[in-house]
Amino acid sequence: MARTNAKEPLIEAARNLFSIKGYDGTSVDEIAESIGIKGPTIYKYFKNKEELLKAVIESSEAEYVKGMISGAPDELPDMINSKEKLKEYVLKSLDFTLKNDTAKKMRRLVTMEQYRNATFAKLATWHQLTYLQDLYASIFQKMMDNGQMIEGDAKIIALEFLSPITIMIQLIDREPRKKKEALQTIEKHIDTFLIRYGFK
């Protein structure tokens, strides 16, 4: 049975196949056929494969940001006003990024493609560094301004905080059987970090 609007199913199918076979290893025909339509039909919705990739990225980023932040991003530093709320937010975000199907598929896709595709290289930098470092730097700066932690360079402190967590997420993605151990390591890291920087 033909679909009346295949745009969203095509985006989802493309994300699924890209995350398994890679961007270059997936044809437009395969994407279309995976949802039961003919290959040329895809061009009713997307000019080319690159435009479909752009839609996959935009859709995934919107879902990721929504899952990581409840409410407006600039309100987050005001919402996290104690070490308890900080830890709660970090663990909630971690739970989302490990369980959300879209986040997992995009991490796998970006990991595969970052060394052969400039678009994915930028996406990897944004996900693993820029976005999270800026987000946590704003949280830490606000807490410094409120006297809730030791003063310092908020961006460097954010980098120090995030690096072990990022490494543990990569470990979980590679070796899921180590998830429990990795999560315990992350929680110990958070607790040690909170003590070291005198969070209140």
N, CA, C and O atoms as a DFTB+ gen file, in Angstrom:
800 C
 N C O
     1  1       0.843      -1.199       0.000
     2  2       0.000       0.000       0.000
     3  2       0.874       1.243       0.000
     4  3       1.768       1.363       0.838
     5  1       0.638       2.168      -0.916
     6  2       1.454       3.373      -1.032
     7  2       1.193       4.323       0.129
     8  3       0.079       4.402       0.646
     9  1       2.236       5.043       0.530
    10  2       2.104       6.020       1.611
    11  2       1.672       7.359       1.017
    12  3       2.111       7.730      -0.072
    13  1       0.810       8.082       1.737
    14  2       0.398       9.396       1.253
    15  2       1.476      10.436       1.556
    16  3       1.647      11.388       0.794
    17  1       2.202      10.266       2.658
    18  2       3.309      11.158       2.970
    19  2       4.436      10.334       3.578
    20  3       4.337       9.845       4.703
    21  1       5.490      10.195       2.820
    22  2       6.586       9.322       3.255
    23  2       7.775      10.094       3.804
    24  3       8.819       9.499       4.071
    25  1       7.642      11.412       3.981
    26  2       8.813      12.211       4.375
    27  2       9.395      11.750       5.714
    28  3      10.582      11.435       5.793
    29  1       8.577      11.708       6.761
    30  2       9.085      11.302       8.072
    31  2       9.568       9.849       8.079
    32  3      10.638       9.567       8.620
    33  1       8.796       8.911       7.485
    34  2       9.306       7.533       7.402
    35  2      10.626       7.428       6.650
    36  3      11.472       6.604       6.998
    37  1      10.813       8.256       5.618
    38  2      12.076       8.241       4.876
    39  2      13.233       8.719       5.745
    40  3      14.329       8.161       5.695
    41  1      12.986       9.746       6.535
    42  2      14.029      10.260       7.439
    43  2      14.422       9.180       8.443
    44  3      15.604       8.948       8.698
    45  1      13.418       8.530       9.002
    46  2      13.700       7.474       9.981
    47  2      14.414       6.286       9.325
    48  3      15.357       5.734       9.892
    49  1      13.964       5.901       8.145
    50  2      14.591       4.780       7.443
    51  2      16.035       5.110       7.080
    52  3      16.922       4.264       7.198
    53  1      16.263       6.327       6.645
    54  2      17.625       6.740       6.285
    55  2      18.529       6.699       7.514
    56  3      19.654       6.204       7.444
    57  1      18.040       7.215       8.632
    58  2      18.834       7.189       9.873
    59  2      19.175       5.748      10.255
    60  3      20.313       5.448      10.618
    61  1      18.193       4.870      10.173
    62  2      18.419       3.466      10.516
    63  2      19.495       2.846       9.623
    64  3      20.443       2.235      10.117
    65  1      19.343       3.005       8.316
    66  2      20.279       2.380       7.372
    67  2      21.656       3.035       7.410
    68  3      22.671       2.342       7.346
    69  1      21.702       4.367       7.514
    70  2      22.995       5.051       7.609
    71  2      23.774       4.558       8.824
    72  3      24.991       4.385       8.758
    73  1      23.068       4.331       9.939
    74  2      23.754       3.931      11.176
    75  2      24.272       2.495      11.117
    76  3      25.132       2.109      11.909
    77  1      23.753       1.712      10.185
    78  2      24.196       0.316      10.023
    79  2      25.236       0.195       8.911
    80  3      26.283      -0.429       9.088
    81  1      24.930       0.806       7.756
    82  2      25.764       0.609       6.570
    83  2      26.655       1.801       6.242
    84  3      27.487       1.726       5.338
    85  1      26.484       2.895       6.970
    86  2      27.220       4.105       6.635
    87  2      26.482       4.914       5.588
    88  3      25.588       4.409       4.909
    89  1      26.869       6.184       5.465
    90  2      26.207       7.077       4.510
    91  2      26.476       6.642       3.071
    92  3      25.544       6.464       2.287
    93  1      27.754       6.472       2.727
    94  2      28.096       6.096       1.355
    95  2      27.642       4.684       1.017
    96  3      27.386       4.376      -0.147
    97  1      27.542       3.829       2.022
    98  2      27.164       2.439       1.793
    99  2      25.669       2.208       1.659
   100  3      25.228       1.076       1.457
   101  1      24.893       3.272       1.772
   102  2      23.427       3.159       1.687
   103  2      22.927       3.898       0.451
   104  3      23.226       5.077       0.263
   105  1      22.173       3.210      -0.381
   106  2      21.641       3.851      -1.591
   107  2      20.253       4.427      -1.325
   108  3      19.547       4.018      -0.404
   109  1      19.895       5.385      -2.161
   110  2      18.561       5.990      -2.096
   111  2      17.489       4.926      -2.322
   112  3      16.448       4.937      -1.666
   113  1      17.750       4.010      -3.251
   114  2      16.787       2.945      -3.537
   115  2      16.545       2.069      -2.308
   116  3      15.409       1.695      -2.018
   117  1      17.625       1.744      -1.589
   118  2      17.489       0.920      -0.379
   119  2      16.617       1.612       0.662
   120  3      15.776       0.984       1.304
   121  1      16.829       2.902       0.816
   122  2      16.062       3.666       1.809
   123  2      14.579       3.626       1.450
   124  3      13.732       3.325       2.291
   125  1      14.280       3.933       0.197
   126  2      12.884       3.942      -0.251
   127  2      12.254       2.561      -0.120
   128  3      11.144       2.425       0.395
   129  1      12.960       1.544      -0.586
   130  2      12.418       0.183      -0.564
   131  2      12.177      -0.312       0.863
   132  3      11.282      -1.125       1.094
   133  1      12.967       0.172       1.816
   134  2      12.803      -0.282       3.202
   135  2      11.470       0.144       3.810
   136  3      11.026      -0.425       4.808
   137  1      10.835       1.150       3.203
   138  2       9.505       1.553       3.693
   139  2       8.419       1.258       2.661
   140  3       7.294       1.746       2.766
   141  1       8.778       0.449       1.659
   142  2       7.772      -0.030       0.714
   143  2       7.397       0.913      -0.397
   144  3       6.283       0.848      -0.916
   145  1       8.325       1.809      -0.780
   146  2       8.046       2.684      -1.927
   147  2       9.167       2.506      -2.950
   148  3      10.213       1.936      -2.639
   149  1       8.947       2.989      -4.153
   150  2       9.941       2.895      -5.227
   151  2      11.002       3.982      -5.033
   152  3      10.717       5.066      -4.523
   153  1      12.228       3.669      -5.449
   154  2      13.347       4.587      -5.289
   155  2      13.093       6.006      -5.773
   156  3      13.352       6.954      -5.031
   157  1      12.586       6.188      -7.013
   158  2      12.397       7.552      -7.527
   159  2      11.402       8.392      -6.708
   160  3      11.433       9.621      -6.763
   161  1      10.528       7.726      -5.956
   162  2       9.533       8.459      -5.150
   163  2      10.208       9.367      -4.129
   164  3       9.638      10.380      -3.724
   165  1      11.404       9.013      -3.718
   166  2      12.120       9.785      -2.704
   167  2      12.322      11.235      -3.152
   168  3      12.388      12.148      -2.328
   169  1      12.420      11.431      -4.474
   170  2      12.693      12.769      -4.994
   171  2      11.467      13.690      -4.960
   172  3      11.564      14.875      -5.279
   173  1      10.328      13.140      -4.576
   174  2       9.157      13.994      -4.307
   175  2       9.370      14.770      -3.016
   176  3       8.795      15.841      -2.823
   177  1      10.203      14.222      -2.133
   178  2      10.390      14.800      -0.801
   179  2      11.766      15.435      -0.602
   180  3      11.912      16.393       0.157
   181  1      12.775      14.892      -1.292
   182  2      14.136      15.385      -1.124
   183  2      14.808      15.498      -2.493
   184  3      14.694      14.612      -3.339
   185  1      15.507      16.608      -2.679
   186  2      16.157      16.867      -3.967
   187  2      17.214      15.807      -4.284
   188  3      17.381      15.403      -5.434
   189  1      17.924      15.366      -3.241
   190  2      18.989      14.382      -3.427
   191  2      19.309      13.729      -2.072
   192  3      18.684      14.033      -1.056
   193  1      20.268      12.854      -2.087
   194  2      20.648      12.126      -0.867
   195  2      21.214      13.076       0.191
   196  3      20.986      12.885       1.386
   197  1      21.948      14.094      -0.246
   198  2      22.525      15.068       0.683
   199  2      21.431      15.827       1.431
   200  3      21.558      16.110       2.622
   201  1      20.355      16.152       0.714
   202  2      19.241      16.857       1.367
   203  2      18.541      15.939       2.370
   204  3      18.092      16.396       3.421
   205  1      18.448      14.672       2.054
   206  2      17.877      13.700       2.994
   207  2      18.759      13.600       4.236
   208  3      18.249      13.551       5.355
   209  1      20.077      13.569       4.045
   210  2      20.994      13.535       5.186
   211  2      20.802      14.762       6.072
   212  3      20.780      14.652       7.297
   213  1      20.664      15.920       5.453
   214  2      20.444      17.157       6.210
   215  2      19.177      17.042       7.049
   216  3      19.156      17.471       8.203
   217  1      18.127      16.469       6.481
   218  2      16.871      16.284       7.222
   219  2      17.055      15.309       8.376
   220  3      16.501      15.510       9.456
   221  1      17.836      14.249       8.148
   222  2      18.135      13.280       9.220
   223  2      18.842      13.988      10.371
   224  3      18.485      13.801      11.535
   225  1      19.836      14.794      10.047
   226  2      20.608      15.494      11.078
   227  2      19.725      16.486      11.829
   228  3      19.741      16.516      13.059
   229  1      18.962      17.291      11.111
   230  2      18.106      18.303      11.745
   231  2      17.070      17.653      12.657
   232  3      16.848      18.115      13.776
   233  1      16.444      16.596      12.186
   234  2      15.442      15.886      12.984
   235  2      16.078      15.292      14.244
   236  3      15.519      15.378      15.338
   237  1      17.241      14.698      14.071
   238  2      17.932      14.064      15.194
   239  2      18.390      15.095      16.215
   240  3      18.281      14.872      17.421
   241  1      18.905      16.232      15.730
   242  2      19.387      17.280      16.639
   243  2      18.229      17.853      17.456
   244  3      18.377      18.104      18.652
   245  1      17.095      18.057      16.822
   246  2      15.931      18.592      17.537
   247  2      15.499      17.633      18.640
   248  3      15.185      18.060      19.751
   249  1      15.482      16.337      18.334
   250  2      15.106      15.340      19.337
   251  2      16.139      15.277      20.458
   252  3      15.786      15.135      21.629
   253  1      17.411      15.382      20.097
   254  2      18.493      15.325      21.082
   255  2      18.418      16.503      22.063
   256  3      18.462      16.314      23.279
   257  1      18.307      17.710      21.519
   258  2      18.266      18.904      22.376
   259  2      17.033      18.879      23.267
   260  3      17.108      19.236      24.442
   261  1      15.901      18.459      22.715
   262  2      14.669      18.364      23.506
   263  2      14.834      17.367      24.648
   264  3      14.364      17.611      25.760
   265  1      15.495      16.253      24.379
   266  2      15.706      15.243      25.416
   267  2      16.706      15.649      26.470
   268  3      16.600      15.241      27.627
   269  1      17.686      16.457      26.073
   270  2      18.740      16.880      26.998
   271  2      18.317      18.073      27.853
   272  3      18.814      18.251      28.965
   273  1      17.409      18.880      27.338
   274  2      17.007      20.097      28.040
   275  2      15.497      20.184      28.090
   276  3      14.835      20.191      27.052
   277  1      14.947      20.251      29.301
   278  2      13.509      20.474      29.457
   279  2      13.298      21.980      29.584
   280  3      13.729      22.584      30.566
   281  1      12.646      22.583      28.612
   282  2      12.452      24.028      28.627
   283  2      13.491      24.714      27.751
   284  3      14.182      24.062      26.968
   285  1      13.597      26.020      27.885
   286  2      14.522      26.800      27.066
   287  2      15.954      26.605      27.550
   288  3      16.195      26.597      28.757
   289  1      16.920      26.446      26.625
   290  2      18.307      26.227      27.018
   291  2      18.864      27.303      27.931
   292  3      19.635      27.001      28.842
   293  1      18.481      28.572      27.698
   294  2      19.042      29.643      28.527
   295  2      18.453      29.668      29.936
   296  3      18.951      30.396      30.795
   297  1      17.403      28.886      30.187
   298  2      16.823      28.809      31.538
   299  2      17.501      27.740      32.397
   300  3      17.362      27.744      33.620
   301  1      18.233      26.829      31.757
   302  2      18.818      25.688      32.470
   303  2      19.748      26.099      33.609
   304  3      19.628      25.548      34.703
   305  1      20.686      27.056      33.400
   306  2      21.563      27.432      34.508
   307  2      20.812      27.908      35.754
   308  3      21.265      27.669      36.873
   309  1      19.679      28.573      35.575
   310  2      18.888      29.029      36.721
   311  2      18.174      27.872      37.408
   312  3      17.917      27.926      38.611
   313  1      17.852      26.829      36.652
   314  2      17.140      25.679      37.222
   315  2      18.075      24.793      38.048
   316  3      17.637      24.134      38.991
   317  1      19.353      24.778      37.695
   318  2      20.318      23.937      38.407
   319  2      21.023      24.822      39.433
   320  3      22.029      25.466      39.136
   321  1      20.472      24.838      40.639
   322  2      20.975      25.766      41.659
   323  2      21.472      25.066      42.925
   324  3      21.519      25.667      43.999
   325  1      21.842      23.791      42.787
   326  2      22.435      23.058      43.913
   327  2      23.186      21.850      43.359
   328  3      22.955      21.431      42.225
   329  1      24.081      21.298      44.165
   330  2      24.827      20.119      43.704
   331  2      23.889      18.931      43.481
   332  3      24.136      18.100      42.607
   333  1      22.821      18.851      44.266
   334  2      21.853      17.759      44.086
   335  2      21.146      17.870      42.739
   336  3      20.969      16.875      42.035
   337  1      20.744      19.095      42.388
   338  2      20.056      19.295      41.111
   339  2      21.010      19.083      39.931
   340  3      20.605      18.591      38.877
   341  1      22.276      19.457      40.119
   342  2      23.259      19.230      39.068
   343  2      23.427      17.735      38.810
   344  3      23.380      17.289      37.663
   345  1      23.620      16.970      39.869
   346  2      23.802      15.523      39.710
   347  2      22.547      14.890      39.115
   348  3      22.640      14.021      38.248
   349  1      21.394      15.317      39.572
   350  2      20.132      14.775      39.037
   351  2      20.022      15.046      37.537
   352  3      19.616      14.171      36.772
   353  1      20.385      16.262      37.120
   354  2      20.315      16.619      35.704
   355  2      21.293      15.787      34.877
   356  3      20.943      15.288      33.808
   357  1      22.521      15.641      35.381
   358  2      23.532      14.878      34.643
   359  2      23.078      13.431      34.449
   360  3      23.186      12.886      33.351
   361  1      22.571      12.813      35.511
   362  2      22.153      11.409      35.424
   363  2      20.929      11.248      34.525
   364  3      20.799      10.250      33.816
   365  1      20.034      12.234      34.558
   366  2      18.851      12.190      33.685
   367  2      19.273      12.326      32.215
   368  3      18.753      11.620      31.351
   369  1      20.203      13.222      31.941
   370  2      20.701      13.411      30.574
   371  2      21.419      12.165      30.085
   372  3      21.271      11.752      28.935
   373  1      22.196      11.578      30.977
   374  2      22.928      10.357      30.648
   375  2      21.955       9.225      30.313
   376  3      22.156       8.485      29.349
   377  1      20.916       9.103      31.108
   378  2      19.910       8.076      30.873
   379  2      19.262       8.260      29.499
   380  3      19.035       7.295      28.770
   381  1      18.971       9.512      29.163
   382  2      18.372       9.807      27.857
   383  2      19.322       9.417      26.728
   384  3      18.925       8.717      25.796
   385  1      20.556       9.859      26.806
   386  2      21.484       9.636      25.703
   387  2      21.823       8.159      25.511
   388  3      22.157       7.738      24.403
   389  1      21.740       7.368      26.587
   390  2      22.026       5.940      26.474
   391  2      20.825       5.126      26.016
   392  3      20.986       4.068      25.408
   393  1      19.621       5.612      26.305
   394  2      18.418       4.846      25.980
   395  2      17.704       5.300      24.709
   396  3      17.022       4.505      24.062
   397  1      17.856       6.564      24.353
   398  2      17.141       7.093      23.198
   399  2      17.668       6.469      21.907
   400  3      18.862       6.551      21.618
   401  1      16.792       5.855      21.144
   402  2      17.177       5.126      19.939
   403  2      17.832       6.048      18.912
   404  3      18.825       5.676      18.287
   405  1      17.286       7.233      18.737
   406  2      17.845       8.179      17.770
   407  2      19.253       8.594      18.178
   408  3      20.158       8.627      17.344
   409  1      19.443       8.913      19.462
   410  2      20.768       9.323      19.944
   411  2      21.788       8.212      19.730
   412  3      22.918       8.476      19.319
   413  1      21.399       6.974      20.005
   414  2      22.323       5.843      19.834
   415  2      22.696       5.651      18.363
   416  3      23.862       5.433      18.036
   417  1      21.705       5.734      17.486
   418  2      21.979       5.545      16.058
   419  2      22.860       6.665      15.509
   420  3      23.756       6.420      14.702
   421  1      22.600       7.891      15.950
   422  2      23.408       9.007      15.457
   423  2      24.837       8.937      15.985
   424  3      25.775       9.302      15.276
   425  1      25.015       8.474      17.220
   426  2      26.379       8.310      17.738
   427  2      27.148       7.283      16.910
   428  3      28.316       7.482      16.576
   429  1      26.477       6.191      16.589
   430  2      27.113       5.145      15.789
   431  2      27.452       5.676      14.389
   432  3      28.543       5.437      13.872
   433  1      26.509       6.395      13.792
   434  2      26.719       6.943      12.452
   435  2      27.866       7.954      12.446
   436  3      28.747       7.892      11.588
   437  1      27.852       8.872      13.392
   438  2      28.888       9.905      13.461
   439  2      30.257       9.275      13.707
   440  3      31.251       9.703      13.121
   441  1      30.311       8.264      14.566
   442  2      31.575       7.584      14.846
   443  2      32.133       6.943      13.583
   444  3      33.334       7.027      13.326
   445  1      31.283       6.311      12.799
   446  2      31.718       5.658      11.559
   447  2      32.197       6.659      10.516
   448  3      33.200       6.428       9.841
   449  1      31.476       7.774      10.385
   450  2      31.662       8.658       9.240
   451  2      32.560       9.870       9.497
   452  3      32.927      10.556       8.544
   453  1      32.925      10.157      10.745
   454  2      33.596      11.418      11.056
   455  2      34.950      11.595      10.365
   456  3      35.400      12.726      10.181
   457  1      35.602      10.504       9.983
   458  2      36.920      10.606       9.360
   459  2      36.883      10.648       7.835
   460  3      37.919      10.828       7.194
   461  1      35.696      10.483       7.252
   462  2      35.626      10.506       5.790
   463  2      34.602      11.491       5.252
   464  3      34.419      11.587       4.038
   465  1      33.932      12.224       6.131
   466  2      32.885      13.137       5.683
   467  2      32.911      14.387       6.560
   468  3      32.744      14.296       7.776
   469  1      33.117      15.544       5.952
   470  2      33.253      16.795       6.700
   471  2      32.005      17.138       7.505
   472  3      32.108      17.697       8.597
   473  1      30.833      16.810       6.979
   474  2      29.585      17.071       7.703
   475  2      29.565      16.316       9.026
   476  3      29.193      16.869      10.061
   477  1      29.968      15.053       8.984
   478  2      29.978      14.238      10.194
   479  2      31.101      14.635      11.141
   480  3      30.959      14.506      12.357
   481  1      32.216      15.115      10.600
   482  2      33.310      15.590      11.449
   483  2      32.824      16.770      12.296
   484  3      33.091      16.833      13.497
   485  1      32.112      17.700      11.662
   486  2      31.566      18.857      12.395
   487  2      30.528      18.414      13.420
   488  3      30.470      18.940      14.531
   489  1      29.719      17.451      13.033
   490  2      28.684      16.942      13.932
   491  2      29.308      16.272      15.151
   492  3      28.822      16.435      16.271
   493  1      30.378      15.525      14.935
   494  2      31.078      14.866      16.041
   495  2      31.630      15.903      17.016
   496  3      31.499      15.754      18.231
   497  1      32.245      16.951      16.478
   498  2      32.795      18.013      17.334
   499  2      31.685      18.699      18.117
   500  3      31.839      18.989      19.303
   501  1      30.562      18.956      17.447
   502  2      29.442      19.615      18.127
   503  2      28.919      18.750      19.264
   504  3      28.718      19.240      20.375
   505  1      28.696      17.459      18.991
   506  2      28.133      16.554      19.995
   507  2      29.087      16.278      21.148
   508  3      28.700      16.334      22.316
   509  1      30.335      15.981      20.808
   510  2      31.272      15.531      21.827
   511  2      31.954      16.665      22.574
   512  3      32.523      16.456      23.646
   513  1      31.898      17.878      22.005
   514  2      32.621      18.976      22.643
   515  2      31.810      20.267      22.739
   516  3      31.397      20.660      23.830
   517  1      31.583      20.920      21.618
   518  2      31.053      22.287      21.622
   519  2      29.753      22.446      22.393
   520  3      29.670      23.263      23.310
   521  1      28.734      21.670      22.028
   522  2      27.410      21.820      22.636
   523  2      27.461      21.594      24.143
   524  3      26.999      22.429      24.922
   525  1      28.027      20.457      24.546
   526  2      28.036      20.116      25.968
   527  2      28.966      21.011      26.769
   528  3      28.646      21.381      27.898
   529  1      30.118      21.363      26.200
   530  2      31.036      22.241      26.932
   531  2      30.389      23.607      27.174
   532  3      30.483      24.154      28.273
   533  1      29.739      24.153      26.154
   534  2      29.067      25.451      26.318
   535  2      27.930      25.359      27.336
   536  3      27.751      26.251      28.165
   537  1      27.167      24.269      27.260
   538  2      26.041      24.084      28.171
   539  2      26.514      24.018      29.626
   540  3      25.991      24.723      30.490
   541  1      27.502      23.168      29.885
   542  2      27.967      23.012      31.270
   543  2      28.777      24.213      31.741
   544  3      28.755      24.535      32.929
   545  1      29.484      24.879      30.848
   546  2      30.195      26.098      31.237
   547  2      29.205      27.151      31.728
   548  3      29.482      27.863      32.693
   549  1      28.055      27.252      31.068
   550  2      27.044      28.232      31.502
   551  2      26.461      27.855      32.858
   552  3      26.179      28.726      33.682
   553  1      26.280      26.554      33.088
   554  2      25.784      26.095      34.389
   555  2      26.808      26.405      35.483
   556  3      26.463      26.948      36.533
   557  1      28.079      26.051      35.223
   558  2      29.119      26.245      36.233
   559  2      29.371      27.733      36.493
   560  3      29.599      28.133      37.635
   561  1      29.331      28.550      35.437
   562  2      29.540      29.990      35.630
   563  2      28.453      30.581      36.516
   564  3      28.735      31.406      37.385
   565  1      27.234      30.169      36.302
   566  2      26.118      30.658      37.123
   567  2      26.308      30.235      38.579
   568  3      26.057      31.020      39.493
   569  1      26.747      29.008      38.790
   570  2      26.958      28.519      40.148
   571  2      28.143      29.235      40.806
   572  3      28.124      29.481      42.012
   573  1      29.159      29.566      40.029
   574  2      30.270      30.373      40.564
   575  2      29.771      31.755      40.970
   576  3      30.083      32.247      42.055
   577  1      28.996      32.369      40.091
   578  2      28.460      33.708      40.366
   579  2      27.610      33.718      41.631
   580  3      27.539      34.726      42.335
   581  1      26.964      32.583      41.915
   582  2      26.107      32.473      43.102
   583  2      26.860      31.943      44.322
   584  3      26.255      31.700      45.367
   585  1      28.171      31.765      44.194
   586  2      28.971      31.279      45.314
   587  2      28.704      29.827      45.667
   588  3      28.867      29.424      46.819
   589  1      28.291      29.032      44.671
   590  2      27.937      27.630      44.929
   591  2      29.035      26.647      44.543
   592  3      28.867      25.435      44.676
   593  1      30.161      27.174      44.065
   594  2      31.304      26.321      43.752
   595  2      32.560      27.193      43.689
   596  3      32.474      28.420      43.641
   597  1      33.709      26.552      43.689
   598  2      34.984      27.266      43.621
   599  2      35.102      27.995      42.283
   600  3      34.671      27.493      41.245
   601  1      35.695      29.194      42.331
   602  2      35.897      29.988      41.119
   603  2      36.939      29.331      40.205
   604  3      37.854      28.652      40.671
   605  1      36.779      29.546      38.908
   606  2      37.739      29.027      37.940
   607  2      37.270      29.312      36.527
   608  3      36.279      30.013      36.323
   609  1      37.978      28.774      35.560
   610  2      37.622      28.923      34.151
   611  2      36.502      27.934      33.839
   612  3      36.731      26.726      33.773
   613  1      35.299      28.451      33.650
   614  2      34.113      27.595      33.501
   615  2      34.226      26.637      32.316
   616  3      33.765      25.498      32.397
   617  1      34.836      27.088      31.217
   618  2      34.942      26.214      30.037
   619  2      35.921      25.070      30.272
   620  3      35.685      23.947      29.826
   621  1      37.017      25.351      30.969
   622  2      37.995      24.304      31.273
   623  2      37.412      23.321      32.294
   624  3      37.611      22.111      32.189
   625  1      36.694      23.855      33.275
   626  2      36.061      22.993      34.282
   627  2      35.018      22.092      33.612
   628  3      34.903      20.913      33.946
   629  1      34.270      22.651      32.675
   630  2      33.268      21.860      31.942
   631  2      33.949      20.733      31.170
   632  3      33.454      19.607      31.139
   633  1      35.084      21.042      30.549
   634  2      35.836      20.033      29.804
   635  2      36.338      18.925      30.741
   636  3      36.265      17.739      30.419
   637  1      36.841      19.337      31.891
   638  2      37.313      18.358      32.883
   639  2      36.165      17.463      33.352
   640  3      36.349      16.263      33.556
   641  1      34.999      18.045      33.518
   642  2      33.833      17.300      33.981
   643  2      33.337      16.315      32.920
   644  3      33.030      15.163      33.229
   645  1      33.262      16.770      31.679
   646  2      32.631      15.984      30.618
   647  2      33.503      14.874      30.047
   648  3      32.990      13.837      29.628
   649  1      34.808      15.081      30.026
   650  2      35.700      14.126      29.341
   651  2      35.556      12.684      29.840
   652  3      35.394      11.783      29.017
   653  1      35.607      12.429      31.154
   654  2      35.443      11.035      31.603
   655  2      34.062      10.455      31.275
   656  3      33.933       9.266      30.979
   657  1      33.043      11.299      31.330
   658  2      31.688      10.828      31.022
   659  2      31.596      10.427      29.554
   660  3      31.025       9.390      29.220
   661  1      32.164      11.258      28.678
   662  2      32.175      10.952      27.245
   663  2      32.904       9.641      26.964
   664  3      32.449       8.830      26.157
   665  1      34.034       9.441      27.633
   666  2      34.805       8.207      27.450
   667  2      33.981       6.991      27.888
   668  3      34.000       5.956      27.223
   669  1      33.265       7.117      28.997
   670  2      32.456       5.998      29.487
   671  2      31.271       5.705      28.566
   672  3      30.890       4.547      28.394
   673  1      30.687       6.750      27.975
   674  2      29.588       6.541      27.020
   675  2      30.116       5.786      25.799
   676  3      29.456       4.880      25.290
   677  1      31.307       6.164      25.334
   678  2      31.909       5.467      24.199
   679  2      32.181       4.001      24.547
   680  3      32.001       3.113      23.713
   681  1      32.610       3.761      25.768
   682  2      32.854       2.388      26.216
   683  2      31.559       1.570      26.205
   684  3      31.540       0.428      25.748
   685  1      30.487       2.167      26.712
   686  2      29.183       1.482      26.734
   687  2      28.718       1.167      25.318
   688  3      28.204       0.080      25.055
   689  1      28.901       2.126      24.403
   690  2      28.508       1.890      23.000
   691  2      29.296       0.737      22.390
   692  3      28.743      -0.078      21.650
   693  1      30.594       0.671      22.704
   694  2      31.447      -0.387      22.142
   695  2      31.231      -1.730      22.817
   696  3      31.186      -2.773      22.165
   697  1      31.096      -1.684      24.153
   698  2      31.015      -2.913      24.937
   699  2      29.839      -2.817      25.931
   700  3      30.037      -2.534      27.112
   701  1      28.628      -3.055      25.438
   702  2      27.429      -2.900      26.282
   703  2      27.469      -3.704      27.580
   704  3      26.834      -3.320      28.562
   705  1      28.204      -4.809      27.598
   706  2      28.267      -5.631      28.815
   707  2      28.952      -4.887      29.965
   708  3      28.822      -5.279      31.125
   709  1      29.675      -3.824      29.643
   710  2      30.367      -3.041      30.674
   711  2      29.549      -1.844      31.160
   712  3      30.067      -0.977      31.863
   713  1      28.274      -1.803      30.782
   714  2      27.431      -0.647      31.108
   715  2      27.351      -0.397      32.616
   716  3      27.534       0.737      33.057
   717  1      27.083      -1.422      33.403
   718  2      26.929      -1.243      34.844
   719  2      28.201      -0.666      35.462
   720  3      28.149       0.278      36.251
   721  1      29.316      -1.233      35.101
   722  2      30.608      -0.771      35.618
   723  2      30.882       0.677      35.195
   724  3      31.343       1.488      35.998
   725  1      30.593       0.990      33.927
   726  2      30.820       2.343      33.412
   727  2      29.932       3.361      34.118
   728  3      30.386       4.457      34.448
   729  1      28.669       3.005      34.351
   730  2      27.755       3.920      35.050
   731  2      28.206       4.163      36.490
   732  3      28.081       5.274      37.004
   733  1      28.728       3.129      37.131
   734  2      29.253       3.293      38.485
   735  2      30.454       4.237      38.474
   736  3      30.606       5.071      39.366
   737  1      31.300       4.097      37.460
   738  2      32.464       4.985      37.321
   739  2      32.021       6.427      37.117
   740  3      32.593       7.345      37.704
   741  1      31.003       6.625      36.287
   742  2      30.485       7.979      36.040
   743  2      29.970       8.591      37.339
   744  3      30.259       9.749      37.642
   745  1      29.206       7.811      38.108
   746  2      28.653       8.359      39.351
   747  2      29.763       8.703      40.349
   748  3      29.685       9.722      41.035
   749  1      30.775       7.872      40.431
   750  2      31.915       8.175      41.307
   751  2      32.620       9.452      40.842
   752  3      33.011      10.293      41.651
   753  1      32.773       9.575      39.520
   754  2      33.399      10.778      38.959
   755  2      32.595      12.025      39.333
   756  3      33.169      13.032      39.747
   757  1      31.280      11.960      39.188
   758  2      30.434      13.114      39.529
   759  2      30.610      13.477      40.998
   760  3      30.806      14.646      41.329
   761  1      30.543      12.490      41.873
   762  2      30.668      12.751      43.318
   763  2      32.033      13.349      43.665
   764  3      32.124      14.279      44.466
   765  1      33.090      12.809      43.057
   766  2      34.441      13.329      43.303
   767  2      34.570      14.764      42.795
   768  3      35.172      15.612      43.453
   769  1      34.004      15.024      41.630
   770  2      34.043      16.358      41.025
   771  2      33.307      17.366      41.924
   772  3      33.794      18.477      42.136
   773  1      32.164      16.986      42.437
   774  2      31.380      17.883      43.291
   775  2      32.150      18.244      44.569
   776  3      32.085      19.379      45.042
   777  1      32.862      17.286      45.107
   778  2      33.671      17.556      46.306
   779  2      34.864      18.433      45.958
   780  3      35.152      19.399      46.664
   781  1      35.564      18.102      44.870
   782  2      36.765      18.844      44.492
   783  2      36.482      20.317      44.259
   784  3      37.284      21.171      44.636
   785  1      35.357      20.620      43.647
   786  2      35.040      22.022      43.332
   787  2      34.114      22.668      44.364
   788  3      33.560      23.740      44.120
   789  1      33.950      22.023      45.502
   790  2      33.235      22.630      46.612
   791  2      31.798      23.018      46.309
   792  3      31.324      24.058      46.766
   793  1      31.106      22.192      45.545
   794  2      29.712      22.514      45.200
   795  2      28.839      22.517      46.455
   796  3      29.025      21.721      47.375
   797  1      27.889      23.435      46.454
   798  2      26.946      23.551      47.581
   799  2      25.535      23.267      47.084
   800  3      24.585      23.309      47.866
